[in-house]
Amino acid sequence: MKLKLTNKAYDIGKYVAQIALPAIATFYAGLGALWGFSKTTEVVGTITLVDTLLGALLVISNVKYNKSKDPAANQ
């Protein structure tokens, strides 16, 4: 099964991976430290793991896309 992302979906995923999830994790870590939230480490760790997975999938998608556009890379 091949998953093909539209440019818009890729751009959204990239924004989420590079900006939104790290910002949310940092915000939650800060609030957790200030307000004494329980399970702060677990929540921030989970967000970071999801972010890392999304980033890796986007890199793989980008590499495959670039290979499909470069005829020399397919030889």
C-alpha positions in Angstrom: 0.0 0.0 0.0 1.4 3.4 -1.0 0.4 6.4 0.9 0.6 9.6 -1.2 0.3 12.9 0.6 -0.9 16.0 -1.1 1.3 19.1 -0.9 -1.2 20.6 1.5 -1.2 17.5 3.8 2.6 17.4 3.7 2.8 21.1 4.6 0.3 20.6 7.5 2.2 17.6 8.8 5.5 19.5 8.6 4.0 22.4 10.5 2.6 20.1 13.2 5.9 18.3 13.5 8.2 21.3 13.5 6.1 23.9 15.3 2.9 22.8 16.9 3.9 19.6 18.8 7.2 20.9 20.2 5.3 24.1 21.3 2.6 22.1 23.0 5.1 19.8 24.7 7.1 22.8 26.0 4.0 24.6 27.1 2.7 21.6 29.0 6.1 21.0 30.6 6.2 24.6 31.8 2.6 24.5 33.1 3.3 21.2 34.8 6.3 22.6 36.6 4.5 25.7 37.7 1.2 24.1 38.7 2.4 20.7 39.7 0.5 18.7 37.1 0.7 14.9 37.6 2.3 12.8 34.9 4.0 15.8 33.2 7.0 13.7 32.2 4.7 11.0 30.7 2.6 13.5 28.7 5.6 15.5 27.4 7.3 12.2 26.5 4.3 10.9 24.6 4.0 14.2 22.7 7.7 14.0 21.8 7.5 10.4 20.7 4.5 11.2 18.4 6.4 14.2 17.1 9.5 12.1 16.3 7.4 9.4 14.6 5.6 12.0 12.5 8.9 13.7 11.6 10.4 10.4 10.5 7.4 9.5 8.4 7.5 12.9 6.7 11.2 12.5 5.9 10.5 9.1 4.4 7.7 10.5 2.4 9.9 13.4 1.2 12.7 11.1 0.1 10.3 8.8 -1.8 8.7 11.9 -3.5 12.0 13.3 -4.5 13.2 9.9 -5.9 10.0 9.7 -8.0 10.6 13.1 -9.5 14.3 12.4 -10.4 14.6 9.9 -13.2 18.4 9.5 -12.5 17.6 8.2 -9.0 15.5 5.4 -10.3 18.4 3.7 -12.2 
